[in-house]
Amino acid sequence: MFNKKSKDMSTAKFKVAQKTGTYTNQNKETKNRYLEVGVVLEHQDGNLSMKLNCYPLPNAKGEIWLNFFPINKDDPDPQDS
């Protein structure tokens, strides 16, 4: 869904995700379910920008809440697979 390094030498810093619900795992723990909707990029000058790959949907109150999850530099790039 994103490149860790883009052509302008920006670096992906965070995955952007929206909570879509919850589920119960095998240990009977309630966990959140997320949909990845974009990425936060850091540019050479230190500025950050966010690229959305889709429009997030508002909740019942009309609010849009997004979560940022750090990208581990050791994670494989999904575009390489």
N, C-alpha and C positions, 0 to 999 in steps of 0.2 A: 504494500500500500504506500510505501514511502521509500526514498533513497536516503541512506545515512549521510551520503555526500552528494550534493547536487552539482550541476555544471558551474554555478557561480561560487562554489566552495562554501556553501551554507552547510551546516551540520544539524541533523535532526537531533533534538534534545529531549522531546517528550512526545509520547503518543497521546492523542486527544481522543477521549472516549465518553460516551453518554451511557448512564445507567438505564437499562431497559427493563429490569425486573430483578427478581431473586429466585433462588432455587435451594433445595436442601441436598447436601452431599451424602455420601454413604455413611458418614459419622453423625448424621442427623444435625449438622451445623448449617445454619442459613447463610448463604453466600450471595453476593451481588453478581448480576449478569450485566456485561458491558458490550457496547457496539463501538468499534473503533471508527471514528468519523474524520480523523485528520492527524496533523503533525505540527509541532512547534519547531521552527527552524531558528538557529542562531547564525547570524551573518558574520563576515570577517570583522566588521566594525563593532560587534558586540550587541547589535540590536536584534530583537526577537520578532518573528512574525509567525502567524498561524495560517496554515493552509487547510481548508475543509474540503474533503472529498465528497461530502453530501450535506444536505441541510439537516441539522438536528431538529427533532420534534419537541414542541413545548409540552410540559406536563399539564395536569388538570387545572392548575392555577395560571397557565399561560407563560410559565417560566421555562427558561432553557438553562440547564446546569450541565457543565462539561467538566470532566476530570482530566488532569494531566498526570501521566505515569512516566517516570524516567525511562529512557531507553538505555539498556545495558549495552555498552560498546562491544561486548563479547557475544551478544545475540546474533545469530545469522541474519543477514539481510533477506527479507522475504522475496525480493526481486531477483535474488541469485538462484532461487530454487525453481 
